[in-house]
Amino acid sequence: MRTADSYRKVFPVTWEQLHRDAKALSWRLLEKGPWTGIIAITRGGLVPAAIIAREVGVHLIDTVCITSYKWQDQSNRLEVLKGVQGDGAGWLMVDDLVDTGRTAKAVREMLPKAHFATVYAKPEGRPLVDTYITEVSQDTWILFPWDSEVQYVQPLVNQREAG
């Protein structure tokens, strides 16, 4: 069970960084295609899936709607809101991040033959992903651009003195 206290670091990702990383992932995925279509894991996989779809020339996009946590609390149960038909053969599944692997394990069971790609991967979930771009430590909270606004923050040295 992970809570907000489990995260010691924050890795803020800007829209530009996410776009660069998703495009870098697209380069790797081009070599592994062609793809029948993309299955975006909502909600986090929607933006990377759109970027990847453009870069690899895929127009058919579906979604698996699944939730495994609320904010930084990953203690609640996994809930599938919408699945897809088939075993995933020829399809590319895209998510923003694999963290503990709970969601990844569930979608792997639903679509065992799909190629699973994430932009970011943490050590606990990494073995469930076929392709990813950036690995971050398990104790890092990735702050995606859709979850944040630009604002002033104290330098690290001042944060340490205050804490």
N, C-alpha and C positions, 0 to 999 in steps of 0.2 A: 504494500500500500504506500503510495506516494502522497505527500502533502506539500504545502508551500514551504515548510521547514526543510524538506529534502533537497531543495534547490539552493545552492550556495552562490551560483553565478548566473548572470543574465547575459545572453547573447542577442543583442538587438539586430534585426535584419531590416534593412531599408527596402523600399520597392525596387530600387536600382540593383541592389545586391541580389534580391530574390530573382529578378529577371536574368541577371548574369549567371547565377547558379543554375536556374532552370534551363537556360540555353546551353550551358556546359553539359548538363545532363542529357539534353537533346543530341549533342554530338555523339555521346556514347551510345544512345539508343538507336541512332541512325544505322549503326553497324549491325545491330541485332534484329532489325525489322526485316521485311515490311510488317506492318501491323494491320489487323482487321479493323481495329478501333481502339479507343482509350476508355478506360473506366476510371473516373475520378472518384476518389474516396472523399466524401463531403464531411466537413466543409473545407478543411485545409487543403485538399488536393485540387480544388477547383481552379485556382489561379495558376499553379504550376501546370496543370493539365491543359489549360488554354494556351499557354506559352509553348509547351511541348508539341501540342497538336499542330500549331502553326509551323513550327520548325521541322517537324518530320512529315508534314503533309497529310495528316489524318483529319477527316471531316466528321467521322462517326464517333460521337462521344456519349457515354452513358454514365450513370452514377450508382455507387453503392452508398447509401446513407446509413451511417453507423456512428454511434456515440459511445465513448468509453470514459469520459471524464468531463467535469465542469471546472473551468479555470485550472488551478493548480492542484485540485483534489481528484486523484485518480482512484478513489476507494469505491466509487459506486459501480454498479453492474454495467455490462456491455449490452447495448440495445441496437438491434438492426431495424432501421426504419424503412429501408427499401433495399432489396437485393436485385440481382440480375440472373437471367437464365444462362444455362450452359456451364461448362467447366473452365472457361477462360482461354481455351486454346486459340492462339493467334492474337490475343488481346494484351494490351499494356495497361496495367493498373498503376495509377499515380497518386501519391500522397505527398504532403509537404514534409512529413517527418515520421520516422519510426522511433518510438521512445521505449517503452517497456516491452513492446511486442504484442500486447493484448489485442489491439485492433488488427495488427498484421496477421496474427494467428487466425483470427476469425475470418478475415477475407481470404487467406490462403486456403482455409477449409472450404469456403464457398466456391473459390475459383482456383483449384490447385494447378491448372496448366497455364495460368496467366503469368506474364513476366511482371514482377513487382518492382517498381522504381520509386525512390523517394529522393527529395533534394537533400535532406539532412537525415543522419542516422546516429543513434546512440548505441553504446555497446550491447545493452540487453536485447534490443530489437534487431540489430544489424544482421544476425544470421538468417532472418526471415526475408530479407530484401535481396533481390538479384542485382540491382544497380543503384548506386547512390553517388553523390558528389562530395559532401562534406560530413565528416564525423565530428561530433561534439561529445564532451564528457557527460556521463549520466546525471551528474549533479548540476547541470546547466539548464536553465529555462530559456528556450528560444522565444524571443519576443518578436512575433511577426508583424509586418506593417499594418495589417488590418486590425491588430489589437493595441495599437499605440498611436500616440500623437507626438510631434516634435515639441520638446520643451527643454528648458535649461535643467541640468543636473550638476550637483557638486562634483569637483574633481575627486578621484579616489582617495587621495591623501586626506581631504577634508571629511570624507565619509568614514574613514577609519578612525579619525580623531573624535568624531561625534558618537561613534558606536562603541 
